Amino acid sequence: MSRRDSRITQPSILTLLTILLAFQSVAGGAAEDDPAGVAAQDAAARPAGSRSIFAPGAVLPHRRRAAAVNRMLSGRLERLLPELMRETGIDCWLVINREYAEDPVYLTLVPAPTFAARRTTMLVFFDRGEAEGVERLTMNRFPIGELYDTAWEDGDFDEPREPRGDERWRRLGEVLAERSPQRIGINTSRHWPFADGLTAALRDRLLEALAPELRERLVSAEDLVVRWLESRTSEELEVYPHIVSLARGVISEAFSERVITPGVTTTDDVAWTIRERFEELGLRIWFMPYVNRQSLELPCSREQPYCGEGGIIRRGDVLHTDVGICYLRLCTDTQEMGYVLRLGEERVPEALTRALAVGNRWQDLLTANFVAGRTGNEILAAVDRTTEAEGIVATTYTHPLGFHGHAAGPIVGWWDNQGPTPVRGDWPLHPHTAYAIEGNVKVPRSDAGSPPGAEASEQQWVQIKLEQSAFFDGERVVYLAGRQTRWHVTR
């Protein structure tokens, strides 16, 4: 990659990250304490990135979101796309899709408010060189906005003509012949679903429309697609922390007595409350929120892959949730832990406080192994070595974030595969990318009454399942809206 990175200039990224880190250092707090007392707590005693959020912040009305989305899109198309096309050796990129069968990358390229392709929609990107930049063309029956020039339009219905579909494909062939690109990228991929949006039928039509010499220049655009989807810009980094804080704020509301009545409320009640709260805020979820409970009455062993089940929430329960939203086209993925105080308890048991600290230590070991150019598989192997050396029982399954919740980029383990992942695990870590730092640790519960010296198989364990959205700037990982280092508490 060129050292002249037009996506995020050095002053802007340093400014944004400095503000983000400074805010995290003063905004951390104990969710189990009165929020009014947060400022008085000793911030230096908390792990880096600590932040408790007690309610969601502002959400734009739908009418105002389009302008924000389009400002970010304009910057991506003007500055990021030319750089990535040159990096991946693609001088022409075709994105061709139809209504009801949209290419996964299509809605990241067109202005808001666009919800679907209209009939057959074609986008053509042609790199004219650094001086002139990338030409952006559309061949579409319907207008697509000022970010694209029109290379074909339907014309006068009263004029005799060939069928519109045939005319459009013929014109596409002419456009490409006029420009004579050497490598024409199309969205076909065996391994990356994000880059496999060109359907078989549309590929056949494309081949029919191209001259033989142009057909030979067709190549997979998978590298370009992944780089486009995974790369974050300075404009996006400004808004992303707020988006993540919205998800964390709703979790804080849900894991409290504002929602939970011990002995009455079920885990499904909380999950649906979370979903309905996002609906009230006008925020789209990308999967159904999930809530589960662990307790001393429910078995949890070191060998057990997953601890937690549904049901009525009772005092002494350990709670876990997994939620994901998308707002201004950027998605989050968040998992946090809660505790329901027993009668007479004032604070979370020390055993659970220590268990969460082990989870935070796993996060630190993982993010310390984020090195630009290192693959997802290499990061996984490195964190496995460091956690094992410290005696931490951990499972790592971290993934990229961005326009999708499970986004394009390097996979760092799966919950059901802690070994190498072909292709997607071999993708290298790039600067200016975002991730869900996801995984779990298991810790023996010293408050479970297990006899001293008991074998691990005889002990009661607790599983701490964590996931926080973060940004890698090329040198370090910064949590976009802080991370959980204190338990959510229901009294």
C-alpha positions as CSV (number, residue, x, y, z in Angstrom):
1,M,0.0,0.0,0.0
2,S,1.2,3.5,-0.8
3,R,2.4,5.5,2.2
4,R,0.3,8.4,1.0
5,D,-3.0,7.1,2.4
6,S,-5.8,9.3,1.2
7,R,-8.4,7.5,3.4
8,I,-7.3,8.9,6.7
9,T,-4.6,11.5,6.9
10,Q,-2.2,11.3,9.8
11,P,-3.4,14.4,11.6
12,S,-7.0,13.4,11.4
13,I,-6.6,9.9,12.6
14,L,-4.4,11.0,15.5
15,T,-6.9,13.7,16.5
16,L,-9.8,11.3,16.4
17,L,-8.0,8.5,18.4
18,T,-6.7,11.0,20.9
19,I,-10.3,12.3,21.6
20,L,-11.6,8.7,21.7
21,L,-9.0,7.5,24.2
22,A,-9.4,10.6,26.3
23,F,-13.2,10.2,26.5
24,Q,-12.8,6.5,27.4
25,S,-10.4,7.4,30.3
26,V,-12.9,9.7,31.9
27,A,-16.2,8.0,31.0
28,G,-15.5,4.6,32.6
29,G,-17.6,3.5,35.5
30,A,-19.1,0.7,37.4
31,A,-22.5,-0.3,36.1
32,E,-23.3,-1.8,39.5
33,D,-22.8,1.5,41.2
34,D,-25.0,4.7,41.2
35,P,-24.1,6.4,37.9
36,A,-23.8,9.7,39.8
37,G,-20.7,8.2,41.5
38,V,-18.9,7.2,38.4
39,A,-16.8,10.4,38.2
40,A,-15.4,9.9,41.7
41,Q,-14.0,6.4,41.0
42,D,-10.3,5.9,40.5
43,A,-10.0,5.7,36.7
44,A,-6.4,4.6,36.9
45,A,-7.4,1.4,38.6
46,R,-9.6,0.3,35.6
47,P,-8.3,-1.5,32.5
48,A,-7.6,0.6,29.4
49,G,-10.7,1.3,27.4
50,S,-13.1,1.0,30.4
51,R,-16.4,2.7,29.8
52,S,-19.9,2.2,31.2
53,I,-22.8,3.5,29.2
54,F,-26.1,3.9,31.0
55,A,-28.5,4.7,28.2
56,P,-28.5,5.2,24.4
57,G,-27.7,8.6,22.9
58,A,-29.1,10.6,20.1
59,V,-30.5,9.0,16.9
60,L,-31.1,10.9,13.7
61,P,-34.5,10.8,12.2
62,H,-34.6,8.9,8.9
63,R,-34.9,12.0,6.8
64,R,-31.5,13.4,8.1
65,R,-29.6,10.1,7.8
66,A,-29.3,10.2,4.0
67,A,-27.2,13.3,3.9
68,A,-24.8,11.8,6.5
69,V,-24.5,8.5,4.6
70,N,-23.9,10.3,1.3
71,R,-21.2,12.5,2.7
72,M,-19.3,9.4,3.8
73,L,-20.0,7.6,0.6
74,S,-18.8,10.6,-1.5
75,G,-15.4,10.5,0.3
76,R,-15.1,6.8,-0.2
77,L,-15.8,7.0,-3.9
78,E,-13.5,10.0,-4.5
79,R,-10.5,9.0,-2.4
80,L,-10.7,5.4,-1.2
81,L,-11.9,3.6,-4.4
82,P,-9.1,4.8,-6.7
83,E,-6.5,3.8,-4.2
84,L,-7.9,0.3,-3.8
85,M,-8.4,-0.3,-7.5
86,R,-4.7,0.5,-8.1
87,E,-3.7,-1.6,-5.1
88,T,-5.5,-4.6,-6.4
89,G,-4.7,-4.1,-10.1
90,I,-8.2,-3.6,-11.3
91,D,-8.7,-0.8,-13.9
92,C,-12.4,-1.5,-14.5
93,W,-14.9,-2.8,-12.0
94,L,-18.4,-4.0,-12.9
95,V,-21.2,-4.3,-10.4
96,I,-24.2,-5.8,-12.1
97,N,-27.3,-6.9,-10.2
98,R,-31.1,-7.2,-10.3
99,E,-33.9,-6.4,-8.0
100,Y,-34.5,-9.2,-5.4
101,A,-31.0,-10.5,-6.1
102,E,-28.8,-7.6,-5.0
103,D,-25.0,-7.9,-5.0
104,P,-23.8,-7.7,-1.3
105,V,-21.6,-4.8,-2.2
106,Y,-24.2,-2.8,-4.2
107,L,-25.8,-1.0,-1.3
108,T,-22.4,0.2,-0.1
109,L,-21.8,2.0,-3.4
110,V,-25.1,3.8,-4.1
111,P,-26.4,6.9,-2.3
112,A,-29.2,6.9,0.3
113,P,-32.1,6.4,0.3
114,T,-31.6,3.4,-1.9
115,F,-33.1,0.2,-0.8
116,A,-32.7,-2.2,-3.8
117,A,-31.5,-2.5,-7.3
118,R,-34.2,-1.4,-9.8
119,R,-34.7,-4.1,-12.4
120,T,-31.2,-4.6,-13.8
121,T,-28.7,-2.0,-12.5
122,M,-25.2,-1.7,-13.7
123,L,-22.3,0.3,-12.1
124,V,-19.1,0.8,-14.1
125,F,-15.9,2.1,-12.5
126,F,-13.0,2.9,-14.9
127,D,-9.6,4.1,-13.6
128,R,-8.4,6.9,-15.9
129,G,-5.2,7.4,-13.9
130,E,-4.2,9.6,-10.9
131,A,-4.7,12.9,-12.7
132,E,-8.4,12.2,-13.8
133,G,-9.4,9.6,-11.1
134,V,-12.0,6.9,-11.4
135,E,-14.9,7.5,-13.8
136,R,-18.2,6.3,-12.2
137,L,-21.0,5.3,-14.6
138,T,-24.5,3.9,-14.2
139,M,-26.7,2.1,-16.7
140,N,-30.1,2.1,-15.1
141,R,-33.7,2.7,-16.0
142,F,-34.1,4.9,-13.0
143,P,-31.9,7.9,-11.7
144,I,-29.2,6.9,-9.2
145,G,-28.0,10.4,-8.0
146,E,-25.3,12.9,-8.7
147,L,-22.4,10.6,-7.6
148,Y,-22.7,8.7,-11.0
149,D,-22.8,9.8,-14.6
150,T,-25.3,8.1,-16.9
151,A,-24.0,6.1,-19.7
152,W,-27.3,4.7,-20.8
153,E,-30.9,5.8,-20.2
154,D,-34.2,4.6,-21.5
155,G,-35.0,7.5,-23.8
156,D,-38.4,8.2,-25.5
157,F,-40.9,5.4,-25.2
158,D,-42.5,6.6,-28.5
159,E,-39.4,6.0,-30.6
160,P,-39.1,2.6,-32.3
161,R,-36.3,0.7,-30.7
162,E,-34.8,-2.7,-29.7
163,P,-35.9,-4.2,-26.4
164,R,-34.6,-2.1,-23.5
165,G,-32.7,-5.0,-21.9
166,D,-30.8,-5.8,-25.2
167,E,-30.0,-2.1,-25.8
168,R,-28.6,-1.7,-22.3
169,W,-26.2,-4.7,-22.7
170,R,-25.2,-3.6,-26.1
171,R,-24.3,-0.2,-24.7
172,L,-22.3,-1.8,-21.9
173,G,-20.2,-3.6,-24.5
174,E,-19.6,-0.3,-26.3
175,V,-18.6,1.5,-23.1
176,L,-16.0,-1.1,-22.3
177,A,-14.7,-1.3,-25.9
178,E,-14.3,2.5,-26.0
179,R,-12.2,2.4,-22.8
180,S,-10.4,-0.9,-23.5
181,P,-9.5,-1.8,-19.8
182,Q,-6.8,-4.4,-19.3
183,R,-8.3,-6.1,-16.2
184,I,-12.1,-6.0,-15.8
185,G,-13.1,-7.1,-12.3
186,I,-16.4,-8.9,-11.8
187,N,-17.9,-10.1,-8.5
188,T,-17.3,-13.8,-8.6
189,S,-15.6,-15.7,-5.8
190,R,-15.4,-19.3,-4.6
191,H,-14.6,-18.3,-1.0
192,W,-15.9,-14.8,-0.2
193,P,-19.7,-14.5,-0.3
194,F,-19.4,-10.7,-0.3
195,A,-17.6,-10.9,-3.6
196,D,-19.8,-13.4,-5.3
197,G,-22.8,-11.2,-6.2
198,L,-22.8,-11.6,-10.0
199,T,-25.4,-14.3,-10.8
200,A,-24.8,-17.0,-13.3
201,A,-27.5,-15.6,-15.7
202,L,-26.1,-12.0,-15.6
203,R,-22.6,-13.4,-16.2
204,D,-23.9,-15.1,-19.3
205,R,-25.4,-11.9,-20.5
206,L,-22.2,-10.0,-19.9
207,L,-20.2,-12.6,-21.9
208,E,-22.6,-12.2,-24.8
209,A,-22.2,-8.4,-24.7
210,L,-18.4,-8.3,-24.7
211,A,-16.1,-8.7,-27.7
212,P,-13.9,-11.8,-27.5
213,E,-10.8,-9.8,-26.5
214,L,-12.6,-8.2,-23.6
215,R,-14.0,-11.5,-22.3
216,E,-10.4,-12.7,-21.9
217,R,-9.7,-9.7,-19.6
218,L,-12.4,-10.6,-17.0
219,V,-11.0,-11.4,-13.6
220,S,-12.4,-11.9,-10.1
221,A,-12.7,-8.6,-8.2
222,E,-12.7,-10.4,-4.8
223,D,-9.6,-8.7,-3.5
224,L,-11.0,-5.3,-4.4
225,V,-14.4,-6.1,-2.9
226,V,-12.9,-7.3,0.4
227,R,-10.6,-4.2,0.6
228,W,-13.5,-1.9,-0.2
229,L,-15.7,-3.5,2.5
230,E,-13.1,-3.7,5.2
231,S,-11.6,-0.2,4.9
232,R,-12.8,2.5,7.2
233,T,-12.4,6.2,6.5
234,S,-11.9,9.2,8.9
235,E,-15.5,10.3,8.3
236,E,-16.8,6.9,9.4
237,L,-14.5,6.8,12.4
238,E,-16.0,10.0,13.6
239,V,-19.5,8.4,13.8
240,Y,-18.7,4.8,14.5
241,P,-18.1,5.3,18.3
242,H,-21.5,6.8,18.7
243,I,-23.2,3.9,16.8
244,V,-21.5,1.4,19.1
245,S,-22.5,3.3,22.2
246,L,-26.2,3.1,21.1
247,A,-26.0,-0.7,21.3
248,R,-24.2,-0.7,24.6
249,G,-26.6,1.8,26.1
250,V,-29.6,-0.4,25.3
251,I,-27.8,-3.4,26.9
252,S,-27.3,-1.3,30.0
253,E,-31.0,-0.5,30.2
254,A,-32.0,-4.2,29.7
255,F,-29.7,-5.6,32.3
256,S,-31.2,-3.6,35.1
257,E,-34.3,-3.4,37.3
258,R,-35.8,-1.1,34.7
259,V,-36.5,-4.3,32.7
260,I,-35.9,-7.3,34.9
261,T,-38.0,-8.4,37.9
262,P,-36.2,-11.4,39.4
263,G,-38.4,-14.5,39.6
264,V,-40.8,-13.2,36.9
265,T,-38.9,-11.9,33.8
266,T,-37.6,-14.5,31.4
267,T,-34.5,-14.3,29.2
268,D,-36.8,-14.2,26.1
269,D,-38.6,-11.2,27.7
270,V,-35.3,-9.3,27.9
271,A,-34.4,-10.3,24.4
272,W,-37.6,-9.0,23.0
273,T,-37.4,-5.8,25.1
274,I,-34.0,-5.2,23.5
275,R,-35.4,-5.7,20.1
276,E,-38.4,-3.4,20.7
277,R,-36.1,-0.7,22.2
278,F,-34.1,-0.7,19.0
279,E,-37.3,-0.4,17.0
280,E,-38.4,2.6,19.2
281,L,-35.0,4.2,18.4
282,G,-35.4,3.5,14.7
283,L,-32.3,1.2,14.6
284,R,-32.1,-1.9,12.5
285,I,-31.0,-5.1,14.1
286,W,-29.2,-7.6,11.9
287,F,-30.0,-10.6,14.1
288,M,-32.4,-11.3,16.9
289,P,-31.0,-10.3,20.3
290,Y,-30.1,-13.3,22.4
291,V,-30.1,-13.6,26.2
292,N,-29.2,-16.5,28.5
293,R,-28.5,-17.2,32.1
294,Q,-25.9,-19.2,34.1
295,S,-26.4,-20.1,37.8
296,L,-24.8,-22.4,40.4
297,E,-27.7,-24.8,39.8
298,L,-26.9,-25.2,36.1
299,P,-23.8,-27.3,35.2
300,C,-20.9,-25.5,33.6
301,S,-17.6,-27.4,33.2
302,R,-14.3,-26.7,31.6
303,E,-15.1,-29.2,28.8
304,Q,-18.6,-27.8,28.1
305,P,-18.4,-25.8,24.9
306,Y,-21.2,-23.5,25.9
307,C,-22.7,-22.6,29.3
308,G,-26.0,-20.8,29.5
309,E,-29.7,-21.5,28.9
310,G,-33.0,-19.7,28.7
311,G,-35.7,-19.4,31.4
312,I,-36.9,-17.4,34.3
313,I,-34.2,-15.0,35.6
314,R,-33.5,-15.6,39.3
315,R,-31.4,-13.9,41.9
316,G,-27.8,-15.0,41.7
317,D,-27.9,-15.5,38.0
318,V,-25.2,-14.6,35.6
319,L,-26.7,-13.0,32.4
320,H,-25.3,-12.7,28.9
321,T,-26.6,-11.0,25.8
322,D,-25.5,-10.7,22.2
323,V,-26.9,-7.8,20.1
324,G,-26.1,-6.2,16.7
325,I,-27.4,-3.1,15.0
326,C,-26.7,-1.2,11.8
327,Y,-27.0,2.6,11.7
328,L,-25.7,5.0,9.0
329,R,-24.7,1.8,7.1
330,L,-22.2,0.7,9.8
331,C,-22.9,-2.3,12.0
332,T,-22.0,-3.4,15.5
333,D,-21.8,-6.7,17.3
334,T,-21.7,-6.6,21.1
335,Q,-21.8,-9.2,24.0
336,E,-21.9,-8.2,27.6
337,M,-22.4,-9.8,31.0
338,G,-24.8,-9.0,33.9
339,Y,-25.5,-10.2,37.4
340,V,-28.7,-10.3,39.5
341,L,-27.9,-9.6,43.2
342,R,-29.1,-12.1,45.7
343,L,-31.1,-10.9,48.7
344,G,-28.7,-9.2,51.1
345,E,-25.9,-8.8,48.5
346,E,-24.5,-5.3,47.9
347,R,-22.0,-6.1,45.2
348,V,-21.1,-8.7,42.6
349,P,-19.3,-11.7,44.2
350,E,-15.5,-11.3,44.1
351,A,-15.2,-14.6,42.2
352,L,-17.2,-13.1,39.3
353,T,-15.3,-9.8,39.5
354,R,-12.1,-11.8,39.0
355,A,-13.6,-13.8,36.2
356,L,-14.5,-10.7,34.2
357,A,-11.0,-9.4,34.8
358,V,-9.7,-12.6,33.2
359,G,-11.9,-11.9,30.2
360,N,-10.4,-8.4,30.0
361,R,-6.9,-9.9,30.1
362,W,-7.8,-12.2,27.2
363,Q,-8.9,-9.2,25.3
364,D,-5.6,-7.5,26.0
365,L,-3.6,-10.5,24.9
366,L,-5.6,-10.8,21.7
367,T,-5.3,-7.1,20.7
368,A,-1.6,-7.0,21.5
369,N,-1.2,-9.6,18.7
370,F,-2.8,-7.3,16.1
371,V,0.1,-6.5,13.8
372,A,-0.3,-5.1,10.3
373,G,0.4,-7.8,7.7
374,R,-0.2,-10.7,10.1
375,T,-3.0,-13.0,9.0
376,G,-6.0,-14.0,11.0
377,N,-4.6,-17.5,11.5
378,E,-1.3,-16.1,12.7
379,I,-3.0,-13.9,15.2
380,L,-5.1,-16.8,16.5
381,A,-1.9,-19.0,16.9
382,A,-0.2,-16.2,18.8
383,V,-3.0,-15.5,21.2
384,D,-3.4,-19.2,21.8
385,R,0.2,-19.4,22.9
386,T,0.0,-16.3,25.2
387,T,-3.3,-17.4,26.9
388,E,-2.0,-20.9,27.4
389,A,1.2,-19.5,29.0
390,E,-0.9,-17.5,31.4
391,G,-3.2,-20.4,32.2
392,I,-6.3,-18.8,30.7
393,V,-8.9,-21.1,29.3
394,A,-10.1,-19.1,26.3
395,T,-11.8,-19.5,22.9
396,T,-11.2,-16.8,20.3
397,Y,-13.6,-16.1,17.4
398,T,-13.0,-12.5,16.3
399,H,-14.3,-11.1,13.1
400,P,-14.3,-7.9,11.0
401,L,-17.1,-5.3,11.3
402,G,-18.3,-2.6,8.9
403,F,-21.1,-2.6,6.4
404,H,-22.0,-6.1,7.6
405,G,-22.0,-7.5,11.1
406,H,-20.0,-10.5,10.0
407,A,-17.9,-8.5,7.6
408,A,-15.2,-8.9,5.1
409,G,-11.6,-9.3,6.2
410,P,-9.4,-11.7,8.3
411,I,-11.2,-14.3,10.5
412,V,-9.5,-14.9,13.8
413,G,-10.9,-18.3,14.8
414,W,-14.4,-19.7,14.9
415,W,-16.2,-20.9,18.1
416,D,-16.2,-24.4,16.7
417,N,-12.7,-24.3,15.0
418,Q,-9.7,-23.1,17.0
419,G,-7.3,-24.1,14.2
420,P,-6.4,-22.4,10.9
421,T,-9.2,-21.2,8.6
422,P,-8.4,-21.6,4.9
423,V,-8.5,-18.4,2.8
424,R,-10.5,-16.1,5.1
425,G,-8.1,-16.8,7.9
426,D,-5.2,-16.3,5.6
427,W,-6.2,-12.7,4.8
428,P,-3.8,-10.2,6.2
429,L,-4.6,-7.5,8.8
430,H,-4.8,-4.1,7.2
431,P,-4.7,-0.7,8.9
432,H,-7.9,1.3,9.2
433,T,-10.2,-1.7,9.7
434,A,-12.7,-2.5,12.4
435,Y,-13.3,-5.7,14.4
436,A,-15.6,-7.4,16.9
437,I,-13.2,-8.5,19.6
438,E,-15.1,-11.7,20.3
439,G,-14.5,-14.8,22.4
440,N,-15.0,-16.3,25.9
441,V,-13.0,-17.4,28.9
442,K,-13.9,-20.0,31.5
443,V,-12.9,-19.5,35.1
444,P,-13.6,-21.8,38.1
445,R,-16.1,-20.3,40.6
446,S,-14.6,-20.2,44.0
447,D,-18.0,-19.3,45.4
448,A,-19.5,-22.5,44.1
449,G,-18.7,-24.6,47.1
450,S,-16.3,-26.9,45.2
451,P,-13.9,-28.7,47.7
452,P,-10.3,-27.4,47.8
453,G,-8.1,-29.2,45.3
454,A,-11.0,-30.6,43.4
455,E,-10.3,-31.7,39.8
456,A,-11.2,-29.3,37.1
457,S,-14.0,-31.7,35.9
458,E,-15.5,-31.5,39.4
459,Q,-15.5,-27.8,39.6
460,Q,-18.3,-25.3,38.8
461,W,-17.0,-22.8,36.1
462,V,-18.4,-19.6,34.8
463,Q,-18.2,-18.6,31.1
464,I,-17.5,-15.0,30.4
465,K,-18.6,-14.2,26.9
466,L,-17.4,-10.9,25.6
467,E,-17.6,-9.0,22.3
468,Q,-16.7,-5.3,21.8
469,S,-16.3,-3.2,18.6
470,A,-12.8,-1.9,18.0
471,F,-10.7,-0.1,15.4
472,F,-7.2,-1.0,14.3
473,D,-5.2,2.0,13.1
474,G,-2.2,0.1,12.0
475,E,-0.4,0.2,15.3
476,R,-2.9,-0.3,18.1
477,V,-6.5,-1.4,18.7
478,V,-8.9,1.2,20.2
479,Y,-12.3,0.2,21.5
480,L,-14.8,2.4,19.6
481,A,-17.1,3.0,22.6
482,G,-15.0,1.5,25.4
483,R,-15.4,-2.0,26.7
484,Q,-17.1,-3.7,29.6
485,T,-14.8,-4.0,32.7
486,R,-17.5,-3.9,35.4
487,W,-20.7,-6.0,35.6
488,H,-24.1,-4.8,34.8
489,V,-26.1,-5.3,37.9
490,T,-29.8,-5.9,38.6
491,R,-30.8,-5.2,42.2
